[in-house]
């Protein structure tokens, strides 16, 4: 996976999506973000198992994939 995006837009998206990440959790997977690139869009997804946040950002160039 490879993509190009402005630093400020990525920072704003991560700050907003981190609201769904719990401060303390017994499940370590909940302290992470899912990055998915599909058709020149970057999707950042977070969850706390009760609610989730998904943000879509246009990227300049990128190969499809997720991490």
Helices and strands as residue ranges (DSSP letters): E 2-4, H 7-17, G 18-20, G 28-31, E 34-38, E 41-47, E 52-58, E 61-63, E 65-66
